[in-house]
Amino acid sequence: MKPASSNPDTQARLFTSCDPNQLGRGSCHYTANNPWVNPHTAAQWLPLFSSNAHLMTTPILPKPSDILLFHLSHIDLDGYGAQYMTRAAGYRARYYNADYRDIPYALDQIFDDMSKAKEPCMLLITDLNLTLEQSDMVAQRIQNLSKGTPSAGKKSGKAPAKSSLLSPEMAAMLKGALAASSEDEPEEAPIKPLLQLLDHHATGEDSAKKHDWYYLDTERC
């Protein structure tokens, strides 16, 4: 299915609702709720996967209650199926879909959204193989997010704008007190995002060899 728009601003789209009978016909709807996921049906088959987890080598994701998931996937049934699974498993997730040409736009949107998250989060990429350059970029941007940024409300340590109304001694004293208060204020520890890619395209072999978060299994199609 081709993207609905060639505009870069709309190519990284939030996918949460698409009639499975209309896939490939350009009739996906991007709404807040997905009526096509039946949690009662999902509850019947999810235990089957859990009971056979010891037989699988696929990386285990964190518990749904522990993480906010940013899930990027392909725009075919493989990609939508992966998102169906995470939604049915109960993850609080933000869903994004992209074709290969749209990956850079989608990742830009996702990293911007992740930078605003104030809780543990994870980037999950499924059914998309990244070039080595793209994989390096993703690893670097996750690393940048883990470093955190200074709090917007942190005191600057500067004297008030009307310090000229004070004597030089009082201005210096006030400036020193503000600086000491700023130094004593504990900084919030950055929350390091988690990262995992699950894919089956052999063209991602170079990226899989370099990055441990890039899980490639060409036996599952």
Disulfide bonds with the S-S distance in Angstrom:
Cys18-Cys28 2.32
